[in-house]
Structures are given as structure tokens and as C-alpha cells.
Amino acid sequence: MGDESGWSEEIQIIVDRFQSCFDTMERYELLFEYANMHPSVLSMEEWDDENMVHGCQSRAHVECLLDEDGGFIAKGGADAQIVQGLMAITAIAVNGLPPEEVACHDPSYVEEMGLSQILTPSRANGFMNMVKKVKDEASSLV
């Protein structure tokens, strides 16, 4: 784990990168960078009604599964770079963890990154719906 926050070292590095941003535009650019580095992309061909994130202003889809070692994998895809970036960071935070831990996931790192201040209410709501979907699916995989 990272510091007293309880986040992984990788998430702490991401938080530090966002905290060092000079302004909102720099945060957006960094978020777009993470969108392009998504560790487990869900291709558009895999998007369907079952893996759709409801309550998100853009088209967003999440599919969750376990890898061969029983580690959680959150695959995600969105038609908006902001949402794709949020999905990527969430995947970095939860991928590989036991599903029991993912079911209790706390996305407070988004607040520490300064993203909650720049997200529109509908984007913030969509992000929370995505996290809820990930946590619910993790609970069902336990």
C-alpha cells in the first residue's frame, strides 16, 4: 500500500501527478492521457445493455470478471475521454484486487486529485454510478 490513505502506490503516484497540475486544463490533459492508457479497455463491439452504466451523460460501459488467479478485472469503455480517463484510473485502482476488497472500494482519490471540483454534476453522478456498478459486480463475484 501507499501512505496512510490506504491507496496503492500506483494510485498515490496518480494522485500526486494530479495535485502537481497547475490548473484545470492541465488536469483535463492528464485525465485524457490516462484515458489513452486504460489497462483493460472494453471495445465498442462488447458494449451492450447489460454492461451499460446508467445515469452517465456519455455512453459508458463496464464489464467485470475475475482473472485466472481470482483477481478482479474491470474492463471499461466510453465515448467521452473524460469518462474513459476516470474508468482507467478506477481500473488501475481495483484491477488485481480480491473482489471482496473491490466491493468496499472508496474512490476518494478523485477528490484528492482535484477532479471532483472540475466534473460537472452529471459527470460526477455518472462516475459514482460507474463505481457503484463495479462494486456491485465485485460483490456478485465473491
N, C-alpha and C positions, 0 to 999 in steps of 0.2 A: 504494500500500500504506500501511498504518498505520505503526506503530512497528517496533521490532526483532523483534516477534513474527512478522512476515510476514503478519498478517491484514489484511484490507481495513479501510479507515477505518470502514466501516459496522459490521463485526464488533467493532472496537475500541470503538466507541461503545456497543454492546450489552454488551460485557464490562464497561466502566466503569459502566454502569447497574446491572448485577447486583452488582458489587463495592460499590456505594454502598448496597445494601439493608441494612436494619437487622437483619433476622432471616430465618428460613426461610420464614415466612408471606409476607413481602414478596417473597421470591424466587419463590414459587409464584404470587403475584398477577401479577408481572411476566411470568412464563412464560405464564400464561393470557392476558395482554394480547397477547403475541406470537402465541399460537395464533389469536387473532382477526384478526391482521394477516398471515396466511400469504400470501406473494406469488404462490403458484401452487398453489391448492387442487385436489386430486383429489376430485371429487364421489363420493358413495357409489354412484351409478349406474355409475361407472367401476371400482369395486372388483371384482377377480376373483382367482382363484387364482394367476395369473401375476405380478401386481404385489403380492401379499401379502408382508409382512415376517414371516418365520418366527422364532419364538423371542421374540416380543413378547407380554406378558401381555394387552394390549388388541389390538383389531383395528386393524392399521396397514397401509397400502398406499402404495407408491411407484411412480411411473412416470417414466421418464427419456426425454428426447428432446432434439433439437437445434433451436434456433430458426433463422430464415431466414438469420442471419449465422454459423451454425455454433457458437453459444454453447450451453452446456449448460443444460438446464432440468430441475429435479427437482420434480415435482408430488407432493404428498403429502396423505394424509387419514388420520385416526384417530378412533376413538370415545372417546378419552380426551384431555382438554385438555392434560395434561402432555406426552403424546406429540405432540400436534398442535403444541404450542409448540416442542418440540425439533426437529420437522420444519421448522417455519417458520424457525427460526434457521439450520438446516443449509441450507435453500433460499436464504436470504439470503447465506450464505457461498459457495455454489457456483454459483448461477444466473448465467449470462452468461459464465462462465469457459470456456476451451477444455477439451474433455473430457480432454485429456492432464493438465491441472492437477487436475481433479476426481479422476482416477484415483489421484492422490497426496495427496488431501485428508487433513489432520491435524485432527481435531476437538478438539484440546487446549484450545480456548477454553472448552469446557464445564467443564473443571477450573478454569480461571481465573475463571469466573462463580460458582463455588461450588456448581454443580449436582451434581457427582459425589458430594458429601457428603450430599445430600438425596434422591438417587434410590435406590429400593430396588434390590437386586441384580438382580431380574428386569427392572425398567425400564432399568437401566444396560445389561444384556445386550441388551434389545430395541433400545436406541439404537445400540449398536455393530453389531447386525445390520442396522439401517437404513442406517447409514453404509457398511457393507460392501456392501450391495445397490447403493447409489448409486455407489460406487467401481467395483464390478464392471460395472455398466451403462455407466459412463463409459468403461471400458476397451474394452467391446464397440462403442462408438460412435466410437472413434478411427480 
